Amino acid sequence: MKVKCQFSILNYQLFFYDVRDFVMDRKIPLNIYKISSPCVGTVLENKKLTQPSSPNDTHHVVVGLEGSSYTYLEGQSAGVLPAGMDEKGKPHAVRLYSIASHRSGEKGYPFSLSLCVKRVVYQNPQTGQEKRGVGSNYTCDLKTGDSVKLTGPVGNRFLLPENFQEHHFIFLATGTGIAPFRGMLAHLFQNHFKNEIWLIFGTPYKTDVLYEEEFGQYRSHPNFHFVTAISREEKNKDGSKVYVQHRILEHQAKLIPLLRETNTLLYICGLKGMEKGIHEAMQVMCPQELYEQVRKRILIEVY
Ligand code: NAP
């Protein structure tokens, strides 16, 4: 199978890992629905995930796919086609969001997918004028019963391996980068996964720990370790903000032995900036030879 390769040196190494273990001979649903003939889903639920006192507004939107051929895997993304026209009078461009549900659909809605979307509101620093992100505001404002046009699914790298039962997983997320891990965790636990899973989640405020209750319930599984890094409310000893990478360093006594297991995979999703910090933390805590091995077992999806 031919796969486009446009990654950094780090991702280039990953690419070979992906091809061997994730893509080859594997049936991945891809681009079933295109912009020219999108899937028309129905909104089944739109729930605010951030607490009312949060300055942020992040939503969990469940879209029913009944009657369509839309299928997907955890870690893939779906395109949303916002209704209306842009400033040039053309239909709005497609917006991609990570799917937050697992392949069998959202809890209680058998044939569906869910998206985790943060409302984007920009402020022009010069004029103070407010500008609203088209895709995020459209999706966050959808009401139950609304029709929504979807494309996709897309993405053939950031997936669980087919033989996931033979791996350990370390999931590192910031903000809405949590979405794919929600689907992956559901898939793992539904399949009685017994190996180690770490989820380290960075978010600005305690009010923004997305899906906190759900992940809290997984805590009854002794193999699940859920750690948060609340950047604007918690501080490191030197007074700096606590990020995901600081939590990695704090838990290194447990993480290093896990990283030594050659079947441990690390997944990073969220802000682009986190990638560098995570590599720096691993270089600090791992001997060079271990770091060199581990970096070939990292899957990255950052923007
Ligand atoms: P958010 O709520 O603002 O949370 C981001 C967290 O990361 C904050 O706590 C932030 O801290 C912290 N952070 C900032 N710089 C960091 C660094 N260098 N290292 C580690 N942590 C750092 O996040 P969001 O607005 O949802 O944004 C999430 C990002 O993920 C977006 O860029 C989105 O496009 C991307 N995303 C990607 C995918 C995907 O690839 N499939 C899916 C979903 C989201 P402070 O702000 O306090 O400094």
Residues whose N, C-alpha, C, O or C-beta is under 5 A from the ligand:
A	BS01	NAP	S98 K118 T174 G175 T176 G177 G202 T203 P204 A229 S231 R232 Y243 V244 G270 L271 G273 M274 G277 E301 V302 Y303
